[in-house]
């Protein structure tokens, strides 16, 4: 959590549709910021 109270999130999932959906869901929350995403951990 940052000093301004926002929660930062990095999304990691191998299914692009899932990542996209979760990203849209989280982006609609004013206190959450998606800072990046990836399809693999490699």
C-alpha distances in whole Angstrom, upper triangle without the diagonal:
4,7,8,6,6,5,6,9,12,16,18,22,25,26,26,26,24,21,22,22,19,18,20,18,15,16,17,14,13,10,9,10,12,12,15,18,21,24,24,22,25
4,5,5,6,6,8,11,14,17,20,24,27,28,27,28,26,23,24,24,21,19,21,20,16,16,18,15,13,10,10,10,13,12,16,19,22,25,26,24,27
4,5,7,10,11,15,18,21,24,28,31,32,31,32,29,26,27,27,24,22,24,23,19,19,20,17,15,12,13,13,16,16,19,22,25,29,29,28,30
4,6,9,11,15,18,21,24,27,31,31,30,30,28,25,26,26,23,21,21,21,17,17,17,15,12,9,11,12,15,15,19,22,25,29,30,29,31
4,7,10,13,16,19,23,25,29,29,28,28,26,24,24,24,20,19,20,19,15,15,16,13,10,7,9,11,14,15,18,21,24,27,29,27,30
4,6,10,13,16,19,22,26,26,25,25,23,20,20,20,17,15,16,15,12,12,13,10,8,5,5,7,10,11,15,17,21,24,25,24,27
4,7,10,13,16,19,23,23,22,23,20,17,18,18,15,13,15,14,10,11,13,10,10,6,5,6,8,10,13,15,18,21,22,21,24
4,7,10,13,17,20,21,20,21,18,15,16,17,14,12,14,14,10,11,13,11,11,9,6,5,6,6,9,12,15,18,19,18,21
4,6,10,13,16,17,16,17,15,12,13,14,11,9,12,12,9,10,13,12,13,11,7,6,5,6,7,9,12,15,16,15,18
4,7,10,13,15,14,16,14,10,12,14,11,9,13,13,11,12,15,15,16,14,11,9,6,6,5,5,8,11,12,11,14
4,7,10,11,10,12,10,7,9,11,8,8,11,12,10,12,15,15,17,16,12,11,7,8,6,4,6,9,10,10,14
4,7,9,10,12,10,7,11,12,10,10,14,15,14,15,18,19,21,20,16,15,11,11,9,6,5,6,7,7,11
4,5,7,9,7,6,10,11,10,11,14,15,15,17,19,20,23,22,18,17,14,14,12,8,7,5,7,9,12
4,6,9,8,8,11,13,13,14,16,18,18,19,22,23,26,25,22,20,17,17,14,10,8,4,6,9,11
4,6,5,6,9,10,11,12,14,16,17,18,20,22,25,25,21,20,17,18,15,11,10,7,9,13,15
4,5,5,6,9,10,10,12,14,15,16,18,20,23,24,20,19,15,16,13,10,9,7,11,14,16
4,5,5,6,9,10,11,12,14,15,17,19,22,23,20,19,16,18,15,12,12,11,14,17,19
4,5,5,6,8,10,11,12,14,16,17,21,21,18,17,14,16,14,11,11,10,13,16,19
4,5,5,6,9,10,10,12,14,16,19,19,15,14,11,13,10,8,8,8,11,14,17
4,6,5,6,9,10,10,13,15,18,19,15,14,11,13,11,9,11,11,14,17,19
4,5,5,6,9,10,11,13,17,18,15,15,12,15,14,12,14,14,17,19,22
4,5,5,6,8,10,11,15,15,12,12,10,13,12,11,13,13,16,17,21
4,5,5,6,9,10,13,14,10,9,7,10,9,9,11,13,16,17,20
4,6,5,6,9,12,14,11,11,9,13,13,12,15,16,19,21,24
4,6,6,7,11,12,10,11,10,14,14,14,17,18,21,22,25
4,5,5,9,9,6,7,7,11,12,12,16,17,20,21,24
4,5,7,9,7,6,7,10,12,13,16,18,21,22,25
4,6,9,8,9,10,14,15,16,20,22,24,25,28
4,6,6,8,10,14,16,17,20,23,25,25,29
4,6,8,11,14,17,19,22,25,27,27,30
4,7,10,13,16,18,22,24,26,26,29
4,7,9,12,14,18,20,22,22,25
4,6,9,12,15,18,20,20,23
4,6,8,12,15,17,17,20
4,7,11,14,16,16,18
4,7,11,12,13,15
4,7,9,10,12
4,6,7,9
4,7,9
4,5
4
